Amino acid sequence: MELTLYNTLTRRKEVFAPLQPGHAGIYTCGPTVYAEAHIGNLRSYVFPDILKKTLRRLGFQVRHVINITDVGHLTSDADEGEDKLELAARRSSRSIWDIAEEFTRLYLRDLERMNIEVPPDMPRATGHIPEQIAMIQDLEKSGFTYSTADGIYFDTARLPDYGKLARLRAEGLQEGSRVEMGDKRNKTDFALWKFSPPDSKRQMEWDSPWGRGFPGWHIECSAMSMKYLGQTFDIHTGGTDHIPVHHTNEIAQSEAATGQPFVRYWLHGEHLVLGESSRMGKSEGNFIGLQTLVDKGYEPAAYRYLVLNNHYRKFLTFTFEALKAADTALTGLRRLIAEAGGAPGDLREAESRKSMTPLQEKLLEDLADDLNTPKALATLWTALRDSQVAPEEKVSLAAFAEGVLSLGLFDFSRLEAAPLEVPGEVRALAEKRWAARQARDFKQADELRDELAARGFAMRDGKDGYELTALD
Ligand SMILES: [Zn+2]
């Protein structure tokens, strides 16, 4: 089975062909740890998780790296403003290292709560200063840098294909946004190393061949991704907002430094928008983090369901009604799995199975089609509702789906508290039995009671009507 992925570099779906057969390297731009991640940020870590788990199902060995940005990310993408962490530290009068540690911990907590597998490699920018300096030195040797009063800059005019990812001519790249030129030669040039300001002391600063200071934001991702995955690697992921500046600059400095192509497949996730189609950002006030949802009584898996029910390349409009609907749907899936006889133990059994059933194959095909999770969920729903599909086949499909979708499908702990959902056919049987009882046809009524029990329902007869309950 082939995996096709939409590559931002070519603007096409392409068949994934790894550099090394059977292996896949993935780099995901991680969080800047100066505040809690909002749910829109968290969305962009779900599709790399699906990608990783799909690749594994397809037989690949995957190495996944997510970095932690704890220095150098300024309040503006255009090398202006203050370092986000220095600013947060000053505002809270806490140590910058404390802040970085706290929000790294909260980020990892959110990943775990959303069933996003935490990769073993999560390098921090501050832990890779020598690598970043070495890379800037390489660029300096090949004449790609120049020095200004406030730092060492990358000369984008030296690179003929600068901006190829965003497909904008250099002049157009930051059009519309005010660009402080300072001593920059070209508007798209960017800082590789910034000098510490002469009038104030930074909490994070390092010595370098050019003077005391700190690395620019983009250089960390090039230095760390190449350190862990090689000069050229398979897949790089991030949000669409990274295309024009951050990823464009990662490509420029990496390819200028090595003379090799940097990344073969660029995958970008689309934004989440809040109800009124306002883009959410930490500075915009209407902050919703995962904890906000948990405080409102939602389990993180419901949010994951909402995310997976929308394709990662499409805008997702977040509303609490949509989250509620996702929560109900997830409960519905779990109930169908429980009704088919699923138990937590089945999960391991189905995973150890060597060959795929046709339904499992169908579900994997959906995922292998540019990670089409809405389609995979539809396949799961259809099979679980189909009376022609044997219960054990339903359970094995659900276990297979769980291995990639990671929704806690076999977590039945919330089922009892949830309102009972009665499938149409069960309701029809119940009505038939009620009519039989009214007609004093107790033989048929008993037969129908057994049929209902086979579907996991019991019927409590009242004077004027009946109540359906779930059988334990
Ligand atoms: Zn990055």
Boltz pocket constraint, residues with backbone or C-beta under 6 A from the ligand:
constraints:
  - pocket:
      binder: B
      contacts: [[A, 28], [A, 29], [A, 30], [A, 217], [A, 218], [A, 221], [A, 246]]
      max_distance: 6.0
